[in-house]
Amino acid sequence: MEDQTKQSAIQDLKLDILSKSSEADNELKRAQIARTFISDTITAPSKEMYAYGVLATLGDDVYHEPSTVALEEHVAKITGKEAGLFMPSGTMSNQIGLRTHLMQPPYTILCDHRAHIYKYEVGGAAFHSGAHITPVIPQNGHHMTLDDVKENLIHGPDVHFAPTEVIALENTLNGTIFPQGEIVAISDFAHSKGIKMHLDGARIWHVAAETGTSLKVLCDPFDSVSLCFSKGLGAPIGSVLVGTKEYITRARRIRKLFGGGMRQTGMLAGSAAYALTHNFPLLPRVHALAKKLQKGLEDTGVTITSPAETCMIFYDAPSIGTTYDEIAERALQLPEPLFLGGSRLVVHIQTSDAAVNDFLKLIATIAEEKKKAGFVKPQVQQNGKYHDVYVRRH
């Protein structure tokens, strides 16, 4: 009876997640990813990436994992920093990056009001660090300037306010490139006040690819930088936080506190290394496709609310008399469906030329239908108010 009970327990625990159609299902998913404009986070590791990754070393990363150490050291080197720390996600990398800087409250983080750390990390700065955030609306509508920083910085003896301890910038932000000269000016000013600089560089690879600027130059003005492998570079998971050795030693302890200590990370590090070597060179094609997408939309009469500086375009569906819901629903009805969100179109390394062409044909068809139905594009009235270009579908 005891043996039967043990065998029963063994049988109960068995799980086979593979099916006879798994390989075909994955190929279908790859085809769908090539026609998805929702985000670059949906990219899938290639077979070649997986094959490379499984050859990476074995080891527990909380103790020592050779491939992960090699990745951390490499990213630190190319960014001009002393040390790096592998993280499971960009959000964790940002939040640990900020928490490591913030020693004793009260304190404030100053950032763009569109920043990922402010809008899309579930209030993490308040929850994890007890930090207040000063969200800044750039006067030029594109990027924060030194004047914006000076107007919003909290620095001085007034006890009513929590002083600014960290200025966090994002590059790219909504696909736009932050001018390096402005970053340097903000950094020089911040450091003159004893304020730390953090960069959310999840898509900094795009800046390097588009401008030809080295990662070291792009990262020099910052005390800490978070770089992501699972967006533009197409790795399955992971970011690296870089900074001084002392800073990363403290960050490693906080990573453990956050539950981010990982075990066999060699395959993940191997995939990230493959992405740096083989996928980074693909980014210029991504940017060219994005610019093609923008031009096609403009030729159809669509208003572009944020142009294609790298991999993203934001457009105004009402400018041709339609809605984002109508476009998305019609896209799903195509013989080969397209997958769309709201106003944001994201091009990635696995986006196909056919997907771009099919989307532009669909937009042209809808625009012509609306025009025949009597739609006349209204004159845009500038009222001086800020309007978020990122309109999400619900």
C-alpha positions as CSV (number, residue, x, y, z in Angstrom):
1,M,0.0,0.0,0.0
2,E,2.9,2.4,0.9
3,D,4.5,1.8,-2.5
4,Q,1.1,2.4,-4.3
5,T,0.8,5.7,-2.4
6,K,4.3,6.8,-3.4
7,Q,3.6,5.9,-7.0
8,S,0.3,7.7,-6.9
9,A,2.1,10.8,-5.6
10,I,4.6,10.6,-8.4
11,Q,1.9,10.3,-11.0
12,D,0.0,13.3,-9.5
13,L,3.1,15.5,-9.9
14,K,3.8,14.7,-13.5
15,L,3.2,17.5,-16.0
16,D,3.9,17.5,-19.8
17,I,3.4,21.0,-21.2
18,L,4.4,20.0,-24.7
19,S,1.9,18.8,-27.2
20,K,2.0,17.2,-30.6
21,S,1.4,20.7,-32.1
22,S,3.9,22.6,-29.9
23,E,6.4,23.2,-32.7
24,A,3.7,24.3,-35.1
25,D,2.2,26.5,-32.4
26,N,5.5,28.2,-31.8
27,E,6.0,28.9,-35.5
28,L,2.5,30.4,-35.6
29,K,3.4,32.6,-32.7
30,R,6.6,33.8,-34.4
31,A,4.5,34.7,-37.4
32,Q,2.1,36.7,-35.2
33,I,5.0,38.5,-33.5
34,A,6.3,39.6,-36.9
35,R,2.9,41.3,-37.3
36,T,2.5,42.8,-33.8
37,F,3.0,46.6,-33.3
38,I,2.0,46.6,-29.6
39,S,5.4,46.5,-28.0
40,D,9.0,45.3,-28.5
41,T,8.7,43.2,-25.3
42,I,6.8,40.5,-27.3
43,T,9.9,39.5,-29.3
44,A,10.8,35.8,-29.0
45,P,14.2,34.3,-28.7
46,S,15.4,32.8,-32.0
47,K,16.3,29.1,-32.2
48,E,19.9,30.3,-32.7
49,M,19.8,32.3,-29.5
50,Y,18.4,29.4,-27.5
51,A,21.1,27.1,-29.0
52,Y,23.8,29.5,-27.8
53,G,22.2,30.0,-24.4
54,V,22.0,26.4,-23.4
55,L,25.8,26.1,-23.9
56,A,26.4,28.7,-21.2
57,T,27.9,27.8,-17.9
58,L,26.1,26.3,-14.9
59,G,26.1,27.9,-11.5
60,D,24.0,29.5,-8.8
61,D,24.0,33.3,-9.4
62,V,23.6,34.1,-5.7
63,Y,27.0,32.5,-5.2
64,H,28.8,32.5,-8.5
65,E,27.6,32.0,-12.1
66,P,30.5,32.5,-14.6
67,S,28.5,33.4,-17.7
68,T,26.4,35.9,-15.7
69,V,29.6,37.5,-14.2
70,A,31.1,37.7,-17.7
71,L,27.9,39.5,-18.9
72,E,27.9,41.9,-15.9
73,E,31.6,42.7,-16.4
74,H,31.1,43.3,-20.2
75,V,28.2,45.6,-19.8
76,A,30.1,47.6,-17.1
77,K,33.1,47.9,-19.5
78,I,31.1,49.1,-22.5
79,T,29.3,51.7,-20.4
80,G,32.4,52.9,-18.7
81,K,31.3,51.8,-15.2
82,E,33.1,49.7,-12.6
83,A,30.6,46.9,-12.0
84,G,27.2,45.5,-13.1
85,L,24.4,43.4,-11.7
86,F,22.1,41.2,-13.6
87,M,18.4,41.7,-12.9
88,P,15.3,39.7,-14.0
89,S,13.4,42.9,-15.3
90,G,13.9,46.5,-16.2
91,T,11.4,47.6,-13.5
92,M,13.4,45.8,-10.8
93,S,16.6,47.2,-12.1
94,N,15.2,50.7,-12.0
95,Q,13.7,50.3,-8.5
96,I,16.8,48.8,-7.0
97,G,18.9,51.4,-8.8
98,L,16.9,54.2,-7.1
99,R,16.7,52.4,-3.7
100,T,20.5,52.0,-3.7
101,H,21.0,55.7,-4.1
102,L,18.4,56.7,-1.5
103,M,19.9,56.5,2.0
104,Q,17.8,58.4,4.5
105,P,14.3,60.0,3.9
106,P,12.8,62.4,3.3
107,Y,13.8,62.6,-0.4
108,T,12.4,63.3,-3.8
109,I,13.1,61.8,-7.3
110,L,12.8,64.3,-10.2
111,C,11.8,62.8,-13.6
112,D,9.8,63.4,-16.7
113,H,6.1,63.0,-16.2
114,R,6.0,60.4,-18.9
115,A,8.9,58.4,-17.4
116,H,8.5,54.6,-16.9
117,I,9.6,54.9,-13.2
118,Y,6.7,57.3,-12.6
119,K,3.8,55.9,-14.8
120,Y,4.5,52.2,-15.3
121,E,6.2,50.8,-12.3
122,V,3.1,50.6,-10.0
123,G,4.2,53.4,-7.7
124,G,7.4,51.4,-6.9
125,A,9.4,54.4,-5.8
126,A,6.9,55.2,-3.1
127,F,6.4,51.6,-2.1
128,H,10.0,50.4,-2.1
129,S,11.9,53.6,-1.2
130,G,9.4,55.8,0.4
131,A,10.3,58.4,-2.2
132,H,8.2,61.3,-3.4
133,I,8.4,62.0,-7.2
134,T,8.4,65.4,-8.8
135,P,7.0,64.7,-12.4
136,V,8.1,67.4,-14.8
137,I,6.2,68.4,-18.0
138,P,9.0,69.5,-20.4
139,Q,8.4,73.0,-21.7
140,N,9.5,72.0,-25.2
141,G,7.2,69.0,-25.3
142,H,10.1,66.7,-26.2
143,H,12.7,66.3,-23.4
144,M,13.5,67.9,-20.1
145,T,16.0,70.8,-20.2
146,L,18.3,72.2,-17.6
147,D,15.8,75.1,-17.2
148,D,13.0,72.5,-16.4
149,V,15.3,70.9,-13.8
150,K,16.2,74.2,-12.2
151,E,12.5,75.2,-12.0
152,N,11.5,71.9,-10.3
153,L,14.5,71.0,-8.2
154,I,14.0,71.0,-4.5
155,H,17.3,72.1,-2.9
156,G,17.7,74.2,0.2
157,P,17.0,74.6,3.9
158,D,13.1,74.9,3.7
159,V,11.9,72.1,5.9
160,H,8.5,71.9,4.2
161,F,9.9,70.1,1.2
162,A,11.6,66.7,0.6
163,P,14.9,67.5,-1.2
164,T,15.7,66.1,-4.6
165,E,18.2,63.3,-4.1
166,V,18.1,61.7,-7.6
167,I,17.4,63.0,-11.1
168,A,16.2,60.1,-13.3
169,L,16.2,60.5,-17.0
170,E,15.0,58.1,-19.7
171,N,16.7,57.6,-23.1
172,T,14.9,56.8,-25.3
173,L,11.5,58.0,-23.9
174,N,8.5,57.1,-26.1
175,G,11.1,56.3,-28.8
176,T,12.6,59.9,-28.8
177,I,16.3,60.6,-28.3
178,F,17.3,62.8,-25.4
179,P,20.0,65.3,-26.7
180,Q,23.3,64.4,-25.2
181,G,24.4,68.0,-24.7
182,E,21.3,68.6,-22.5
183,I,22.0,65.5,-20.5
184,V,25.5,66.6,-19.8
185,A,24.3,70.1,-18.7
186,I,21.7,68.5,-16.3
187,S,24.3,66.1,-15.0
188,D,26.9,68.9,-14.3
189,F,24.3,71.0,-12.5
190,A,23.0,68.0,-10.5
191,H,26.5,66.9,-9.4
192,S,27.3,70.4,-8.4
193,K,24.5,70.1,-5.9
194,G,25.4,66.7,-4.7
195,I,22.4,65.1,-6.5
196,K,22.7,61.6,-8.1
197,M,21.9,60.9,-11.8
198,H,20.1,57.7,-12.8
199,L,19.4,56.6,-16.4
200,D,16.6,54.3,-17.4
201,G,18.4,53.1,-20.5
202,A,16.0,50.2,-21.3
203,R,16.3,51.3,-25.0
204,I,19.6,53.1,-24.9
205,W,20.8,50.6,-27.6
206,H,18.6,52.4,-30.1
207,V,20.3,55.7,-29.3
208,A,23.7,54.2,-29.9
209,A,22.6,52.6,-33.1
210,E,20.9,55.7,-34.5
211,T,23.5,58.3,-33.5
212,G,26.7,56.3,-33.6
213,T,27.5,57.5,-30.1
214,S,29.3,55.0,-27.9
215,L,27.5,53.6,-24.8
216,K,30.3,54.9,-22.6
217,V,29.7,58.5,-23.8
218,L,25.9,58.1,-23.4
219,C,26.3,56.7,-19.9
220,D,29.2,58.9,-18.6
221,P,26.9,61.6,-17.1
222,F,25.1,59.1,-14.9
223,D,25.9,57.5,-11.6
224,S,23.8,54.5,-12.4
225,V,22.3,53.1,-15.6
226,S,19.7,50.3,-16.2
227,L,20.0,48.6,-19.6
228,C,17.4,46.0,-20.8
229,F,18.0,43.0,-23.1
230,S,14.4,41.9,-23.6
231,K,13.0,44.8,-25.6
232,G,15.0,46.1,-28.5
233,L,17.6,43.3,-28.4
234,G,15.1,40.4,-28.3
235,A,16.5,38.4,-25.4
236,P,14.0,36.4,-23.3
237,I,14.6,38.2,-20.0
238,G,17.0,40.4,-18.2
239,S,18.5,43.8,-17.5
240,V,21.9,44.9,-16.1
241,L,22.3,47.7,-13.6
242,V,25.8,49.4,-13.7
243,G,27.6,51.8,-11.4
244,T,30.6,51.9,-9.0
245,K,31.8,48.8,-7.3
246,E,30.5,50.1,-3.9
247,Y,27.1,51.0,-5.4
248,I,26.7,47.6,-7.0
249,T,27.7,45.8,-3.8
250,R,24.9,47.5,-2.0
251,A,22.5,46.9,-4.9
252,R,23.3,43.2,-4.8
253,R,22.1,43.1,-1.2
254,I,19.0,45.0,-2.0
255,R,18.3,42.7,-5.0
256,K,18.3,39.8,-2.5
257,L,16.0,41.8,-0.2
258,F,13.6,42.4,-3.2
259,G,13.5,38.6,-3.9
260,G,15.7,39.0,-7.0
261,G,18.4,36.6,-6.1
262,M,18.4,34.0,-9.0
263,R,19.8,30.5,-9.4
264,Q,20.8,29.1,-12.8
265,T,21.1,32.3,-14.9
266,G,23.7,31.1,-17.3
267,M,21.3,30.4,-20.1
268,L,19.7,33.9,-19.6
269,A,23.1,35.5,-19.7
270,G,24.1,33.5,-22.8
271,S,20.9,34.8,-24.5
272,A,21.7,38.4,-23.6
273,A,25.3,37.9,-24.9
274,Y,23.9,36.5,-28.2
275,A,21.5,39.5,-28.4
276,L,24.4,42.0,-28.0
277,T,26.4,40.3,-30.7
278,H,23.8,39.4,-33.3
279,N,20.7,41.6,-32.6
280,F,22.2,45.0,-31.9
281,P,23.3,45.3,-35.6
282,L,19.6,44.8,-36.7
283,L,18.5,48.1,-35.1
284,P,19.2,50.4,-38.1
285,R,16.7,48.3,-40.1
286,V,14.1,48.8,-37.3
287,H,14.6,52.5,-37.5
288,A,14.3,52.5,-41.3
289,L,11.0,50.6,-41.0
290,A,9.7,53.0,-38.4
291,K,10.5,56.0,-40.7
292,K,8.8,54.2,-43.6
293,L,5.7,53.6,-41.4
294,Q,5.7,57.3,-40.5
295,K,6.0,58.5,-44.1
296,G,3.2,56.1,-45.3
297,L,0.9,57.4,-42.6
298,E,1.7,61.1,-43.4
299,D,1.1,60.4,-47.2
300,T,-2.4,59.1,-46.2
301,G,-3.2,62.2,-44.3
302,V,-2.7,60.8,-40.8
303,T,-1.4,63.3,-38.2
304,I,1.8,62.1,-36.5
305,T,1.8,63.1,-32.8
306,S,5.4,61.9,-32.1
307,P,7.7,61.1,-35.1
308,A,9.9,58.0,-35.6
309,E,13.2,59.0,-34.1
310,T,14.0,55.3,-33.4
311,C,11.5,52.4,-33.1
312,M,8.2,54.1,-32.1
313,I,5.6,56.3,-33.9
314,F,2.5,57.8,-32.3
315,Y,-0.4,58.7,-34.6
316,D,-3.8,60.3,-34.4
317,A,-6.6,58.0,-35.6
318,P,-9.3,60.7,-35.4
319,S,-7.3,62.7,-38.0
320,I,-8.7,60.4,-40.7
321,G,-12.1,60.0,-39.1
322,T,-11.6,56.7,-37.4
323,T,-10.8,55.2,-34.0
324,Y,-8.0,53.0,-32.7
325,D,-10.6,50.3,-31.9
326,E,-11.9,50.3,-35.5
327,I,-8.3,50.1,-36.9
328,A,-7.4,47.2,-34.5
329,E,-10.6,45.3,-35.2
330,R,-10.2,45.6,-38.9
331,A,-6.6,44.6,-38.6
332,L,-7.6,41.3,-36.9
333,Q,-9.9,40.6,-39.8
334,L,-7.1,40.6,-42.4
335,P,-6.2,37.3,-44.1
336,E,-3.0,37.6,-42.1
337,P,-4.0,39.5,-38.9
338,L,-2.2,42.5,-37.5
339,F,-2.1,43.1,-33.8
340,L,-2.4,46.7,-32.6
341,G,-2.7,48.7,-29.5
342,G,-3.7,52.4,-29.4
343,S,-1.8,55.4,-30.7
344,R,1.7,53.8,-30.3
345,L,3.2,51.7,-33.1
346,V,6.4,49.8,-32.1
347,V,8.7,48.3,-34.7
348,H,11.1,45.7,-33.5
349,I,13.8,43.4,-34.9
350,Q,11.2,40.7,-35.8
351,T,8.7,43.1,-37.5
352,S,8.3,42.0,-41.1
353,D,8.2,44.4,-44.1
354,A,4.9,42.8,-45.1
355,A,3.4,43.8,-41.8
356,V,4.3,47.4,-42.4
357,N,3.0,47.4,-45.9
358,D,-0.3,45.7,-44.9
359,F,-0.8,48.2,-42.1
360,L,-0.3,51.1,-44.4
361,K,-2.7,49.6,-47.0
362,L,-5.3,49.1,-44.2
363,I,-5.0,52.7,-43.1
364,A,-5.2,54.0,-46.7
365,T,-8.4,51.9,-47.2
366,I,-10.0,53.2,-44.0
367,A,-9.0,56.8,-44.8
368,E,-10.6,56.6,-48.3
369,E,-13.8,55.1,-46.9
370,K,-14.1,57.9,-44.4
371,K,-13.4,60.5,-47.0
372,K,-16.1,59.1,-49.3
373,A,-18.5,59.1,-46.3
374,G,-18.0,62.9,-46.0
375,F,-15.2,63.2,-43.4
376,V,-13.2,66.4,-43.6
377,K,-10.1,66.6,-41.5
378,P,-10.5,69.4,-39.0
379,Q,-8.1,72.2,-38.4
380,V,-6.0,71.6,-35.3
381,Q,-6.5,74.3,-32.7
382,Q,-3.4,74.8,-30.5
383,N,-4.7,75.7,-27.0
384,G,-1.4,75.5,-25.2
385,K,-2.5,72.5,-23.1
386,Y,-0.4,69.3,-22.9
387,H,-2.0,66.2,-24.5
388,D,-0.5,62.8,-23.9
389,V,0.4,61.2,-27.3
390,Y,0.1,57.7,-25.8
391,V,-3.6,56.8,-26.1
392,R,-4.3,53.2,-25.0
393,R,-7.1,51.0,-26.0
394,H,-9.3,49.7,-23.2
